[in-house]
Each structure stands twice: as C-alpha cells, then as structure tokens.
C-alpha cells in the first residue's frame, strides 16, 4: 500500500482528542533551493504539523514539544508512518 498526497495531507492534519496535533513519523529527502543542496535522507519521529501551504505544496513540521521548525515539500516525502508515499 502506498499513500497518495491526499492521504498524506489527511494524516498530517489529524488531531488528538485534546485538540493538539497528532504526532507522526516522516522520512524525506532534503533540498535547499537557495544553496542548491539536496539528497540527504532526513527522518523525524513524533513530528507535528505547524503550518501547511497547499499552493506551494510545502508543510512546516517540528518535533513534538519543540520549536525547531523544518520545511518539507510534499514531493520529497518518502515515508509517512513507515508507509511509502507516491
């Protein structure tokens, strides 16, 4: 089973009963357009969604309970909750 971008969007937007964002595990490829660097595989366990930009296909995530925000492009997400994405 592979997750499509609509499934990814739905999973990262899920909330806990308390209303707080539900943590997820994510594996993606890094890319920095300004520095033209790419190719490192990055992983974050217990990540939560900070913000979501549909038009640019970018999400901002942070480790649960911390404020270290990371931007990830939808097309660079390889796995979400250990399930491959398309």
Secondary structure, DSSP 8 states (H G I E B T S, - for coil): --B-HHHHHHHHT-B-TTSSB--EEEEEEEEETTTTEEEEEEEEEEEEEEEEETTTTEEEEEETT----EEEEGGGEEEETTEEB-
